[in-house]
């Protein structure tokens, strides 16, 4: 699996949701709408719930031919046979993660608003990078800001798929796509929508 082939379009990130049935229903709507990648991220669940949810989401994503990525947890990604793992700046060593997951799985890295982190991530074995927050984020209100010029530079120079995250809506997503990003990572604007399937379709259509 190569990031350049699958990290494109709407990259959905799960909201914190303790009810697995509710979570699966929400994600199914996003996948039907056209989300091509799903990252499982739950900062409030215990280890048992995370295993349950990750395993169920992996099966759901694969039934929709979508890419499934686990946030922050290499062991969990391997346990549920996820397609890859995404690590933040304090979530472990990227080179060690690459060694553990092997060459056939995806490794993403959060690079915040720093191009040098993306360069280092690529050298350590990451095959796609995320910058953000692109805009003010309700999920992470204190996040640093990644300006449009950074996305343009990364798209031109880094040689890896570039993901934008943070405060992305239908109104501001086109500016990121015009800057050259390969994927837009969305949580609130997707999963808080009254019709997540239609909202996913709208986001996905921006890449057509």
BAFI-3210 file (N, C-alpha, C; in Angstrom, 3 decimals, decimal comma, padded with zeros to 6 digits):
// residues 208
n [1|2|3|4|5|6|7|8|9|10|11|12|13|14|15|16|17|18|19|20|21|22|23|24|25|26|27|28|29|30|31|32|33|34|35|36|37|38|39|40|41|42|43|44|45|46|47|48|49|50|51|52|53|54|55|56|57|58|59|60|61|62|63|64|65|66|67|68|69|70|71|72|73|74|75|76|77|78|79|80|81|82|83|84|85|86|87|88|89|90|91|92|93|94|95|96|97|98|99|100|101|102|103|104|105|106|107|108|109|110|111|112|113|114|115|116|117|118|119|120|121|122|123|124|125|126|127|128|129|130|131|132|133|134|135|136|137|138|139|140|141|142|143|144|145|146|147|148|149|150|151|152|153|154|155|156|157|158|159|160|161|162|163|164|165|166|167|168|169|170|171|172|173|174|175|176|177|178|179|180|181|182|183|184|185|186|187|188|189|190|191|192|193|194|195|196|197|198|199|200|201|202|203|204|205|206|207|208]
n.u [000,850|000,563|000,956|000,487|-001,414|-003,710|-004,114|-005,996|-008,453|-011,385|-010,546|-011,575|-011,884|-012,520|-014,956|-014,802|-016,510|-018,408|-020,318|-020,353|-022,033|-023,352|-021,134|-020,289|-022,494|-022,338|-019,851|-020,323|-022,120|-020,417|-018,584|-020,232|-020,856|-018,484|-015,989|-012,611|-010,594|-010,307|-009,545|-009,109|-009,657|-009,744|-009,796|-010,792|-011,619|-011,213|-008,695|-009,879|-012,314|-011,273|-010,021|-012,255|-013,751|-011,896|-011,446|-014,008|-014,356|-012,270|-013,138|-015,484|-014,519|-012,963|-014,930|-016,024|-014,042|-012,282|-009,512|-008,066|-006,885|-005,105|-004,905|-002,091|-001,336|000,584|000,644|-002,096|-002,931|-001,595|-002,763|-005,435|-005,095|-004,929|-004,692|-002,725|-000,884|-001,034|001,044|001,518|003,585|004,472|004,037|005,649|008,557|009,157|010,763|011,065|008,398|007,956|009,632|008,288|005,728|006,331|007,039|004,703|002,537|000,855|002,337|001,764|002,451|002,165|002,870|002,426|003,021|005,404|007,833|010,280|009,822|008,353|010,246|012,040|010,327|009,811|012,379|012,544|010,817|008,104|005,222|003,253|002,192|000,859|-000,376|-001,288|-003,077|-005,182|-007,191|-009,071|-009,738|-012,367|-011,962|-009,316|-008,655|-006,391|-004,432|-001,523|-001,197|-001,276|-000,266|-001,596|000,495|002,390|001,258|001,284|004,044|004,843|003,433|004,745|007,384|007,878|007,343|005,611|002,263|000,149|-001,667|-004,266|-005,427|-007,761|-010,259|-011,607|-013,976|-016,766|-016,664|-014,022|-012,372|-011,853|-009,743|-007,544|-007,315|-006,737|-004,239|-002,799|-003,057|-003,406|-005,336|-008,092|-008,542|-011,202|-013,313|-015,364|-017,031|-017,960|-018,953|-020,672|-022,639|-026,032|-026,694|-024,541|-023,720|-024,414|-022,888|-020,306|-020,255|-020,320|-017,877|-016,111|-016,636|-015,283|-012,819|-013,106]
n.v [-001,195|002,180|005,516|007,614|006,582|006,197|008,170|010,535|013,010|013,059|012,728|011,285|011,775|010,156|011,181|011,549|008,973|007,044|005,098|002,374|001,432|003,776|005,192|003,545|003,793|006,515|006,595|004,833|006,340|008,423|006,994|005,938|008,314|009,037|009,285|008,538|007,738|006,721|007,730|006,344|007,859|008,301|009,905|009,508|006,936|003,740|001,105|-001,360|-000,619|000,812|-001,230|-002,753|-000,898|-000,173|-002,608|-003,123|-000,888|-001,216|-003,465|-002,402|-000,271|-001,684|-003,121|-001,150|-000,532|001,401|003,186|002,385|003,866|003,993|006,171|007,234|004,754|002,173|-000,561|-001,211|-000,701|-002,743|-004,956|-004,940|-005,154|-002,792|-000,454|001,337|003,654|006,667|009,139|011,589|014,353|013,572|010,914|008,726|007,213|007,728|006,227|003,839|003,084|002,628|000,423|-001,455|-001,715|-002,444|-002,493|-002,536|-001,188|001,949|005,002|007,840|011,259|013,881|017,214|019,751|023,109|023,140|022,832|021,546|019,397|017,744|017,073|015,635|013,591|012,265|011,276|009,464|007,511|007,999|008,147|009,906|013,212|015,487|018,754|021,402|023,511|024,235|026,094|027,849|025,557|023,654|021,269|021,273|023,914|025,339|024,843|025,276|027,517|026,687|028,154|028,934|029,210|027,418|024,928|025,098|025,166|022,700|020,897|021,327|020,674|018,472|015,900|013,913|012,733|015,320|016,313|018,349|019,670|020,709|022,733|022,681|023,401|023,347|025,843|026,798|024,763|024,653|026,508|025,244|022,982|024,212|025,097|022,835|020,552|017,042|015,729|016,354|016,548|015,913|016,454|017,709|019,274|017,291|015,049|016,273|017,162|017,358|015,549|013,312|011,698|013,107|015,393|014,331|013,540|016,026|017,176|015,284|015,700|017,983|017,274|016,231]
n.w [000,000|-000,872|000,204|-001,584|-003,234|-001,739|000,238|-000,114|-000,719|001,291|004,590|007,227|010,730|013,716|016,161|019,760|021,171|023,218|022,846|020,977|018,937|018,091|017,177|015,027|013,327|012,656|011,357|009,233|007,740|006,906|005,348|003,339|002,147|000,968|002,234|002,111|003,738|007,098|010,317|013,443|016,421|019,752|022,615|025,121|025,706|027,398|027,378|026,685|025,450|023,321|021,863|021,132|019,597|017,594|016,248|015,211|013,581|011,764|010,315|009,223|007,635|005,773|004,497|003,005|001,296|002,222|003,653|006,747|009,636|012,682|015,406|017,182|018,426|018,036|018,725|018,957|016,353|014,989|016,230|015,369|012,710|011,170|008,419|008,769|010,890|012,782|014,080|016,589|017,681|020,199|020,466|020,197|018,632|015,241|013,462|014,868|014,945|012,239|011,871|013,420|012,226|009,684|006,087|004,620|005,631|006,355|007,482|009,177|010,093|012,437|011,850|012,589|012,476|011,178|008,829|008,996|010,640|008,999|007,067|008,657|009,477|007,075|006,546|008,612|007,894|007,563|005,454|004,782|005,658|008,092|008,558|010,750|013,086|010,378|010,389|012,944|015,460|016,783|018,105|018,980|020,419|021,240|019,448|017,357|014,535|011,141|008,276|004,964|003,139|004,066|003,469|000,686|000,223|001,331|-000,293|-002,667|-002,133|-000,343|-001,262|-000,431|000,308|001,499|004,290|005,465|008,526|011,043|011,975|009,520|007,036|004,714|003,590|003,846|002,951|000,087|-000,293|000,804|-000,808|-003,197|-002,514|-002,693|-001,089|-000,422|001,002|003,223|006,620|008,691|011,453|013,316|011,517|009,912|011,491|013,277|011,674|010,517|008,583|007,986|005,894|003,545|004,000|003,929|001,261|000,051|000,874|-000,282|-002,967|-003,576|-004,462|-006,934]
ca.u [000,000|001,321|000,163|000,089|-002,564|-004,888|-004,306|-006,531|-009,869|-011,876|-009,893|-012,437|-011,327|-013,661|-015,146|-014,847|-017,859|-018,329|-021,285|-019,773|-023,067|-023,520|-019,927|-020,312|-023,518|-021,799|-018,779|-020,933|-022,637|-019,286|-018,020|-021,176|-020,779|-017,283|-014,718|-011,699|-009,721|-010,837|-008,604|-009,743|-009,048|-010,629|-008,934|-011,464|-011,941|-010,205|-008,036|-010,818|-013,230|-010,518|-009,855|-013,557|-014,116|-010,947|-011,697|-015,251|-014,140|-011,421|-013,994|-016,404|-013,768|-012,553|-016,121|-016,277|-012,791|-011,665|-008,280|-008,281|-005,670|-005,251|-004,145|-001,250|-001,162|001,122|000,228|-003,496|-003,007|-001,176|-003,708|-006,669|-004,671|-005,233|-003,846|-001,613|-000,923|-000,651|001,673|001,807|004,960|004,852|003,407|006,619|009,576|008,651|011,586|010,705|007,065|008,116|010,194|007,284|004,597|006,825|006,949|003,436|001,486|001,042|002,802|001,557|003,063|001,725|004,005|001,964|003,257|006,862|008,294|011,423|009,294|007,970|011,481|012,540|009,390|010,073|013,642|012,332|009,983|006,712|004,898|002,392|002,368|-000,281|-000,090|-002,468|-004,425|-005,337|-008,082|-009,417|-010,292|-013,143|-011,431|-008,072|-008,664|-005,082|-003,462|-000,798|-001,797|-000,473|-000,778|-001,737|001,798|003,069|000,702|001,802|005,455|004,937|002,958|005,737|008,749|008,111|007,318|004,703|000,919|000,013|-003,012|-004,586|-006,343|-008,032|-011,249|-011,934|-015,390|-017,004|-016,329|-012,584|-011,641|-011,324|-008,457|-006,509|-007,152|-006,031|-002,838|-002,127|-003,145|-003,951|-006,485|-008,533|-008,968|-012,367|-014,024|-016,591|-017,907|-018,518|-019,710|-021,720|-023,629|-027,317|-026,651|-023,106|-023,486|-024,437|-021,740|-019,135|-020,318|-019,969|-016,425|-015,434|-016,834|-014,323|-011,617|-013,436]
ca.v [000,000|003,410|006,665|008,425|005,962|006,114|009,349|011,577|013,299|013,271|011,921|011,464|011,405|009,878|011,934|010,733|008,421|005,843|004,115|001,826|001,386|005,136|005,504|002,804|004,402|007,774|006,308|004,242|007,452|009,107|006,124|005,920|009,605|009,155|009,366|007,511|007,342|006,951|007,582|006,133|008,678|008,439|010,299|009,282|005,521|002,891|000,207|-002,368|000,000|001,132|-002,463|-003,100|000,050|-000,243|-003,831|-002,950|000,115|-001,807|-004,298|-001,529|000,433|-002,603|-003,478|-000,024|-000,289|002,615|002,988|002,543|004,248|004,166|007,300|007,218|003,477|001,187|-001,902|-001,383|-000,774|-004,089|-005,930|-004,987|-005,189|-001,529|-000,180|002,173|004,341|008,078|009,540|012,982|014,645|012,953|009,589|007,666|007,418|007,330|005,160|002,622|002,703|002,044|-000,912|-002,352|-001,979|-003,001|-001,624|-002,647|-000,372|003,386|005,725|009,277|012,044|015,255|018,134|021,012|024,205|023,135|022,084|020,700|018,148|016,904|016,563|014,606|012,468|011,525|010,559|008,394|006,466|008,394|008,257|011,061|014,167|016,355|020,062|022,062|023,670|025,102|027,165|027,686|024,213|023,408|020,091|021,676|025,382|025,923|024,351|026,261|027,773|026,370|029,033|028,371|029,154|026,190|023,830|025,249|024,770|021,263|020,198|021,485|020,271|017,342|014,646|012,974|013,284|016,331|016,385|019,527|019,372|021,787|023,751|022,671|023,422|023,455|027,190|027,071|023,645|024,904|027,219|024,248|022,155|025,059|025,180|021,607|019,416|015,809|015,281|017,232|015,772|016,612|015,823|018,371|019,666|016,072|014,195|017,055|017,545|016,668|014,450|013,086|011,115|014,187|016,268|013,631|013,621|017,395|017,315|014,443|016,247|019,051|016,702|015,717]
ca.w [000,000|-000,954|000,618|-002,729|-003,880|-000,879|001,069|-000,987|-000,535|002,660|005,610|008,399|012,027|014,581|017,394|020,981|021,289|024,036|022,359|019,745|017,918|017,569|016,415|013,766|012,473|012,145|010,403|008,040|006,941|006,274|004,309|002,221|001,484|000,150|002,962|001,595|004,840|008,436|011,428|014,746|017,463|020,903|023,730|026,394|025,902|028,022|026,432|026,226|024,496|022,112|021,080|020,563|018,552|016,487|015,486|014,470|012,538|010,734|009,470|008,496|006,592|004,712|003,725|002,110|000,551|002,735|004,400|008,184|010,344|014,127|015,929|018,404|019,110|017,096|019,135|018,599|014,889|014,601|016,772|014,566|011,309|010,501|007,254|009,161|012,182|012,719|015,334|016,874|018,056|021,471|020,470|019,931|017,604|013,920|012,893|015,574|014,473|010,894|012,030|013,989|011,333|008,438|004,915|003,913|006,241|006,244|008,662|009,074|011,164|012,652|011,742|013,173|011,521|011,007|007,668|009,348|011,194|007,866|006,478|009,565|009,442|005,838|006,726|009,592|007,316|007,343|004,032|004,577|006,749|008,356|009,144|011,281|012,585|009,223|010,837|014,351|015,606|018,000|018,778|019,643|020,332|021,521|018,461|016,568|013,227|009,956|007,225|003,622|002,468|004,484|002,667|-000,680|000,230|001,569|-001,491|-003,728|-001,775|000,555|-002,008|000,226|000,459|002,547|004,867|006,265|009,627|011,975|011,671|008,093|006,697|003,274|003,137|003,754|002,348|-001,259|-000,274|001,084|-001,998|-004,164|-002,075|-003,090|-000,163|-000,985|001,798|004,300|007,785|009,242|012,572|013,735|010,413|009,336|012,397|013,937|010,670|010,649|007,608|007,788|004,566|002,567|004,249|003,403|-000,201|-000,337|001,025|-001,275|-004,311|-003,805|-005,088|-008,281]
c.u [000,884|000,426|-000,352|-001,150|-003,831|-005,131|-004,718|-008,017|-010,225|-011,277|-010,669|-011,726|-012,481|-013,739|-015,029|-016,289|-017,778|-019,271|-020,820|-020,796|-023,304|-022,330|-019,943|-021,342|-023,003|-020,743|-019,338|-021,502|-021,504|-018,693|-018,946|-021,117|-019,522|-015,987|-013,818|-010,763|-010,462|-009,722|-009,411|-008,963|-010,072|-009,764|-009,544|-011,724|-010,830|-009,690|-008,998|-011,775|-012,506|-010,329|-011,156|-013,909|-013,184|-011,182|-012,961|-015,083|-013,260|-012,255|-014,926|-015,694|-013,417|-013,743|-016,512|-015,048|-012,144|-010,437|-008,517|-006,955|-005,986|-004,361|-003,356|-000,835|-000,716|000,631|-001,223|-003,663|-002,630|-002,193|-004,949|-006,366|-005,148|-004,301|-002,656|-001,834|-000,484|-000,126|001,843|003,231|005,421|004,298|004,370|007,518|009,082|009,448|011,277|009,324|007,143|008,670|009,128|006,167|005,030|006,574|005,574|002,304|001,863|001,492|002,651|002,136|002,456|002,940|003,635|002,148|004,735|007,295|009,438|010,972|008,883|009,193|012,038|011,641|009,605|011,341|013,479|011,410|008,519|006,446|003,752|002,477|001,130|000,194|-001,388|-002,182|-004,466|-006,172|-008,386|-010,200|-011,100|-012,637|-010,168|-007,942|-007,306|-004,019|-002,774|-001,453|-000,810|-001,018|-000,828|-000,397|002,578|002,561|001,219|003,260|005,600|004,509|003,997|007,055|008,881|008,086|006,513|003,298|000,841|-001,449|-003,140|-005,596|-006,577|-009,027|-011,718|-013,444|-015,540|-016,606|-014,830|-011,775|-011,110|-009,982|-007,310|-006,249|-006,418|-004,559|-002,078|-002,229|-003,801|-005,211|-006,813|-009,078|-010,061|-012,979|-015,383|-017,541|-018,555|-019,451|-020,746|-022,797|-024,917|-027,408|-025,196|-022,818|-023,461|-023,257|-020,458|-019,101|-019,915|-018,467|-015,691|-015,523|-015,851|-013,066|-011,877|-013,152]
c.v [001,242|004,587|007,469|007,868|006,076|007,352|010,503|011,762|013,545|012,240|012,172|011,008|011,271|010,846|010,993|010,274|007,108|004,740|003,593|001,766|002,733|005,517|004,812|003,383|005,696|007,534|005,699|005,328|008,166|008,285|006,041|007,224|009,816|009,390|008,224|006,971|007,618|006,741|007,424|006,886|008,809|008,683|009,970|007,806|004,790|001,880|-000,824|-001,807|000,350|-000,105|-002,848|-002,185|-000,045|-001,475|-003,699|-001,957|-000,408|-002,638|-003,444|-000,807|-000,496|-003,069|-002,374|000,330|001,042|002,253|003,288|002,762|004,458|005,312|006,901|005,862|002,391|-000,217|-002,178|-001,499|-002,167|-005,128|-006,069|-005,021|-003,957|-001,350|000,690|002,812|005,780|008,500|011,041|013,137|013,974|011,540|008,453|007,988|006,892|006,188|003,821|002,135|002,065|000,631|-001,893|-002,682|-002,569|-002,084|-001,593|-001,824|001,108|003,988|007,215|009,993|013,431|016,167|019,569|022,160|024,309|022,215|021,138|019,383|017,197|016,294|015,432|013,380|011,617|010,689|009,369|007,296|006,796|008,508|009,216|011,924|015,048|017,646|020,669|022,647|024,660|026,329|026,931|026,385|024,076|022,206|020,418|023,202|026,029|025,519|025,502|026,391|027,441|027,181|028,354|028,252|027,897|024,995|023,893|024,761|023,265|020,475|020,244|020,795|018,917|015,995|013,544|013,563|014,199|016,410|017,693|019,130|020,631|022,801|023,784|022,546|023,446|024,826|027,396|025,938|023,947|025,630|026,265|023,370|022,937|025,196|023,892|020,449|018,219|015,354|016,326|016,364|016,552|015,789|016,503|018,667|018,467|015,373|014,946|017,500|016,752|015,483|014,205|012,496|012,200|015,121|015,628|013,712|015,010|017,626|016,524|015,043|017,379|018,571|016,191|016,753]
c.w [000,000|-000,610|-000,559|-003,415|-003,043|-000,015|000,169|-000,681|000,912|003,604|006,906|009,659|013,009|015,757|018,594|021,198|022,045|023,570|021,002|018,623|017,275|016,701|015,057|012,805|011,849|011,072|009,120|007,141|006,200|005,139|003,098|001,439|000,672|000,900|002,500|002,652|006,139|009,444|012,713|015,806|018,586|022,131|025,089|026,692|026,645|026,994|025,860|025,183|023,202|021,241|020,395|019,392|017,344|015,627|014,637|013,333|011,416|009,764|008,627|007,357|005,437|003,882|002,755|001,265|000,944|003,557|005,881|008,896|011,816|014,584|017,178|018,948|018,127|017,435|018,745|017,090|014,398|015,046|015,895|013,064|010,547|009,302|007,607|010,506|011,963|014,077|015,407|017,370|019,329|021,593|020,139|018,761|016,257|013,318|013,559|015,137|013,093|010,997|012,496|013,001|010,000|007,252|004,266|004,480|006,197|007,569|008,408|010,271|011,222|012,653|012,131|012,180|011,163|009,866|008,044|009,978|010,071|007,193|007,343|009,564|008,198|005,974|007,665|009,078|007,166|005,852|003,749|005,829|006,866|009,004|009,659|012,657|011,413|009,573|012,321|014,536|016,886|018,787|019,564|019,567|020,568|020,504|017,739|015,201|012,120|008,779|005,863|002,906|002,851|003,683|001,230|-000,754|000,399|000,335|-002,601|-003,426|-001,094|-000,170|-001,352|000,191|001,681|002,976|005,635|007,332|010,445|011,464|010,229|007,891|005,177|002,746|002,954|003,114|000,956|-001,276|000,000|-000,136|-003,086|-003,813|-002,329|-002,139|-000,854|-000,271|002,845|005,420|008,517|010,372|012,746|012,588|009,743|010,314|013,239|012,947|010,865|009,703|007,244|006,417|003,497|002,743|003,727|001,880|-000,686|-000,225|-000,054|-002,668|-004,621|-004,513|-006,493|-009,357]
res [x|x|x|x|x|x|x|x|x|x|x|x|x|x|x|x|x|x|x|x|x|x|x|x|x|x|x|x|x|x|x|x|x|x|x|x|x|x|x|x|x|x|x|x|x|x|x|x|x|x|x|x|x|x|x|x|x|x|x|x|x|x|x|x|x|x|x|x|x|x|x|x|x|x|x|x|x|x|x|x|x|x|x|x|x|x|x|x|x|x|x|x|x|x|x|x|x|x|x|x|x|x|x|x|x|x|x|x|x|x|x|x|x|x|x|x|x|x|x|x|x|x|x|x|x|x|x|x|x|x|x|x|x|x|x|x|x|x|x|x|x|x|x|x|x|x|x|x|x|x|x|x|x|x|x|x|x|x|x|x|x|x|x|x|x|x|x|x|x|x|x|x|x|x|x|x|x|x|x|x|x|x|x|x|x|x|x|x|x|x|x|x|x|x|x|x|x|x|x|x|x|x|x|x|x|x|x|x]
***
